[in-house]
Amino acid sequence: MLKEKSILITGGTGSFGHSFVPMTLACYNPKRLIILSRDEMKQWEMAKLYGDDPRVRFFIGDVRDKDRLHRALDGVDFVVHAAATKIVPTAEYNPFECIKTNIIGAMNLIDACIDQGVKRVVALSTDKASSPINLYGATKLASDKLFVAGNSYAGAHGTRFSVVRYGNVMGSRGSVIPFFMSIREKGELPITDSRMTRFMISLEQGVELVWHAFEDMEGGEIYVKKIPSMKVTDLARVIAPHAEQKIIGIRPGEKLHEQMIGTEDSHYTYEYQDYYKILPAINGWGSSMERIKNGIKVPEGFVYASDSNPEWMPPEALQAWIDENGERIGKV
């Protein structure tokens, strides 16, 4: 589907973009792959990785700027929306800025994609959008709702929008693995709660989920990858087996366990071999066979959370992943 097409990724110099761009170039050979972001230095550094590859373009811009989006999307077929204000404390202390990027930015992108005739858009979401307790999660829930409803808003224009949702991205910049690795020599790791669990997904798995969404979507679906969980104490033990684990208490806006599908969504959720799909509650789309395909309805009250997850990552699997990816952990 993506072969010889023009693709744009917002926030493309972030962790996801650094995996999406090379993987998509290798697997699909798109006509153009445009990286839109607002940080010129990150673009400068990323451009060095691709030399004179004519398929890769860089475009300075901000999703808050609707006119700039309109220009950037000229002739674009597919969009991945990865731009967001994502750090929980940053959002709590800068709520206006978080809303401008995560909600107003989503609205701008939806409008611009419809106006420019983009075929399909996949927006990246987060576990924090399911039953949110912090501002970041609340803005991403609002964003998810906007992208789902955008399919009605598009009308006869034909632009279709869907969402992919996943949890803790292993080794991404600012996440727990590189943080623990950066301080393990001190002999002490801070643990917010000994019961805490997290979903574990690699960037490559996240990219593959986006590819699948482009192939499968009719519009309005939220795709949730089946991934393993791990206790944070076990994760810390793999990274620093001899370090003391100091319990410091849960921080404001932090959940004890991650949740990607809440009980309120169970009525519209279907299970597939490698993922779940939450169908839209609006317009009768939740019973659309074009969207359900071969899915199996989950039981009433179903919850997909990191503590009740049937699949767990063994410590040796995490160690093998760290050994394989050590040089790039925390770099992007």
Secondary structure by P-SEA (a helix, b strand, c coil): ccccbbbbbcccccaaaaaaaaaaaacccccbbbbbcccaaaaaaaaaaccccccbbbbbbbcccaaaaaaaaccccbbbbccccccaaaaaacaaaaaacaaaaaaaaaaaaaaacccbbbbbbcccccccccaaaaaaaaaaaaaaaccccccccbbbbbbbbbcccccccccaaaaaaacccccbbbbccccbbbbbbcaaaaaaaaaaaaaccccbbbbbcbbbbbbaaaaaaaacccbbbbbcccccccccccccccccccccbbbcccbbbbccccccccccccccccccccccccccccccccccccaaaaaaaaaacccccccc
